[in-house]
Amino acid sequence: MTHRARPNGREDFLGPSTHVPGRDAVPGRSEFLEFLGMTLAAGAFVLFVVVRPEVTRALVHKLAMSSAGLAH
């Protein structure tokens, strides 16, 4: 466990952001950020696997060669 050398006087602000004065919780924000992240991940997948299949082949080849090197 982490030992703090000095107690922090702001420990009451470690709760959710709705309990912090001056900050409002935005409903649906986490769902939007999750959707945005999944969209970026899907875009990267399409870019490297569908549009540029040689990148995928090169990665598989490199992984196979490194695995074969560890086996011998």
C-alpha positions in Angstrom: 0.0 0.0 0.0 1.1 3.5 -0.6 2.1 5.6 2.4 1.6 9.3 2.2 4.2 11.4 3.8 1.7 14.3 4.4 -2.0 14.1 4.6 -3.8 15.9 1.7 -6.4 18.3 2.8 -8.4 17.8 -0.4 -9.4 14.2 0.2 -13.0 15.1 0.3 -12.9 15.8 -3.5 -12.0 12.2 -4.5 -15.6 11.3 -5.0 -17.6 11.6 -8.3 -17.4 14.8 -10.2 -21.1 15.5 -9.3 -20.0 16.1 -5.7 -17.4 18.7 -6.7 -18.8 22.3 -6.5 -18.9 24.0 -9.8 -18.9 20.9 -11.9 -22.1 19.4 -13.4 -22.4 15.8 -14.6 -23.1 15.6 -18.3 -25.6 12.7 -18.9 -24.6 10.5 -21.7 -21.0 11.8 -22.0 -19.4 8.4 -21.2 -21.5 6.6 -23.7 -20.5 9.1 -26.4 -16.8 8.8 -25.5 -17.1 5.0 -25.6 -18.8 5.2 -29.0 -16.1 7.5 -30.3 -13.3 5.2 -29.1 -15.0 2.2 -30.7 -15.4 4.1 -33.9 -11.7 5.0 -33.9 -10.7 1.4 -33.2 -12.9 0.1 -36.0 -11.4 2.7 -38.4 -7.9 1.6 -37.5 -8.9 -2.0 -38.0 -10.3 -1.3 -41.4 -7.3 0.8 -42.4 -4.7 -1.8 -41.5 -6.6 -5.1 -42.2 -8.9 -4.3 -45.1 -7.2 -1.4 -47.0 -3.6 -2.5 -46.4 -3.5 -6.3 -46.1 0.3 -6.3 -46.6 0.7 -4.7 -43.1 -1.2 -7.6 -41.6 0.8 -10.2 -43.5 4.1 -8.5 -42.4 2.9 -8.5 -38.8 2.0 -12.2 -38.9 5.3 -13.0 -40.6 7.3 -11.2 -38.0 5.3 -12.9 -35.2 5.9 -16.3 -36.7 9.6 -15.7 -37.2 10.1 -14.5 -33.6 8.1 -17.5 -32.3 10.2 -19.8 -34.4 13.3 -18.2 -33.1 12.2 -18.8 -29.5 11.4 -22.5 -30.2 15.0 -23.3 -31.4 
